[in-house]
């Protein structure tokens, strides 16, 4: 009877150890996945920031050129109106 209780206790300890090992391994894998996702999100954020800055520079250039064209057009209209 004692041997049976010892065998059951040993089996329970073995199963508990394997379960704990599995949980620890999964926890480590989950941690790795979270780290990878966090790094990916940070990379996407930095790329969006760079794209936003590029668009801001392009918009500044486009509106500058548009302003120049508008001033030239106004000057042409003014000289045409005098004729």
Sine and cosine of phi, psi and omega as CSV:
sin_phi,cos_phi,sin_psi,cos_psi,sin_omega,cos_omega
0.00,0.00,-0.66,0.75,0.02,-1.00
-0.89,0.45,-0.63,0.78,0.01,-1.00
-0.90,0.43,-0.62,0.78,0.01,-1.00
-0.91,0.42,-0.70,0.72,0.03,-1.00
-0.90,0.43,-0.65,0.76,0.01,-1.00
-0.91,0.41,-0.66,0.76,0.01,-1.00
-0.91,0.41,-0.68,0.73,0.03,-1.00
-0.90,0.45,-0.69,0.73,0.01,-1.00
-0.89,0.45,-0.66,0.75,0.02,-1.00
-0.90,0.44,-0.67,0.74,0.02,-1.00
-0.90,0.43,-0.66,0.75,0.01,-1.00
-0.90,0.44,-0.65,0.76,0.03,-1.00
-0.91,0.42,-0.64,0.76,0.02,-1.00
-0.90,0.44,-0.71,0.70,0.02,-1.00
-0.90,0.43,-0.68,0.74,0.02,-1.00
-0.89,0.46,-0.63,0.77,0.03,-1.00
-0.90,0.43,-0.68,0.73,0.02,-1.00
-0.91,0.41,-0.64,0.77,0.03,-1.00
-0.90,0.43,-0.69,0.73,0.01,-1.00
-0.90,0.44,-0.66,0.75,0.04,-1.00
-0.88,0.47,-0.66,0.75,0.03,-1.00
-0.90,0.44,-0.69,0.73,0.02,-1.00
-0.90,0.44,-0.66,0.75,0.01,-1.00
-0.90,0.43,-0.67,0.74,0.01,-1.00
-0.90,0.43,-0.69,0.72,0.03,-1.00
-0.90,0.44,-0.64,0.77,0.02,-1.00
-0.88,0.47,-0.67,0.75,0.05,-1.00
-0.90,0.43,-0.65,0.76,0.02,-1.00
-0.92,0.40,-0.66,0.75,0.04,-1.00
-0.89,0.46,-0.65,0.76,0.03,-1.00
-0.88,0.47,-0.67,0.74,0.03,-1.00
-0.90,0.45,-0.67,0.74,0.00,-1.00
-0.90,0.43,-0.68,0.73,0.01,-1.00
-0.89,0.45,-0.65,0.76,0.03,-1.00
-0.89,0.45,-0.70,0.71,0.00,-1.00
-0.90,0.45,-0.68,0.73,0.02,-1.00
-0.90,0.43,-0.65,0.76,0.01,-1.00
-0.89,0.46,-0.68,0.73,0.03,-1.00
-0.90,0.43,-0.64,0.77,0.04,-1.00
-0.89,0.46,-0.68,0.74,0.01,-1.00
-0.91,0.41,-0.66,0.75,0.04,-1.00
-0.89,0.46,-0.64,0.77,0.01,-1.00
-0.90,0.43,-0.71,0.71,0.03,-1.00
-0.88,0.48,-0.66,0.75,0.03,-1.00
-0.88,0.48,-0.68,0.74,0.01,-1.00
-0.93,0.38,-0.60,0.80,0.04,-1.00
-0.92,0.40,-0.64,0.77,0.06,-1.00
-0.90,0.44,-0.64,0.77,0.03,-1.00
-0.89,0.45,-0.69,0.73,0.02,-1.00
-0.90,0.44,-0.67,0.75,0.02,-1.00
-0.90,0.43,-0.62,0.78,0.02,-1.00
-0.89,0.45,-0.67,0.74,0.02,-1.00
-0.91,0.42,-0.66,0.75,0.04,-1.00
-0.89,0.46,-0.68,0.74,0.01,-1.00
-0.91,0.42,-0.59,0.80,0.01,-1.00
-0.90,0.43,-0.69,0.72,0.04,-1.00
-0.90,0.44,-0.69,0.73,0.01,-1.00
-0.89,0.46,-0.69,0.73,0.00,-1.00
-0.88,0.47,-0.66,0.75,0.02,-1.00
-0.88,0.47,-0.69,0.73,0.01,-1.00
-0.91,0.41,-0.70,0.71,-0.02,-1.00
-0.89,0.45,-0.72,0.70,-0.01,-1.00
-0.93,0.37,-0.51,0.86,0.10,-0.99
-0.90,0.43,-0.71,0.70,0.03,-1.00
-0.91,0.41,-0.64,0.77,0.03,-1.00
-0.89,0.46,-0.65,0.76,0.04,-1.00
-0.89,0.46,-0.69,0.72,0.04,-1.00
-0.87,0.49,-0.71,0.70,0.00,-1.00
-0.90,0.45,-0.63,0.78,0.01,-1.00
-0.91,0.42,-0.65,0.76,0.02,-1.00
-0.91,0.40,-0.65,0.76,0.04,-1.00
-0.90,0.44,-0.67,0.74,0.03,-1.00
-0.89,0.46,-0.66,0.75,0.03,-1.00
-0.90,0.44,-0.64,0.77,0.02,-1.00
-0.91,0.42,-0.66,0.75,0.03,-1.00
-0.91,0.42,-0.67,0.75,0.02,-1.00
-0.90,0.43,-0.59,0.81,0.01,-1.00
-0.93,0.37,-0.66,0.75,0.01,-1.00
-0.95,0.32,-0.52,0.85,0.02,-1.00
-0.95,0.30,-0.57,0.82,0.02,-1.00
-0.93,0.36,-0.40,0.92,0.00,-1.00
-0.97,0.23,-0.43,0.90,-0.07,-1.00
-0.96,0.28,0.00,0.00,0.00,0.00
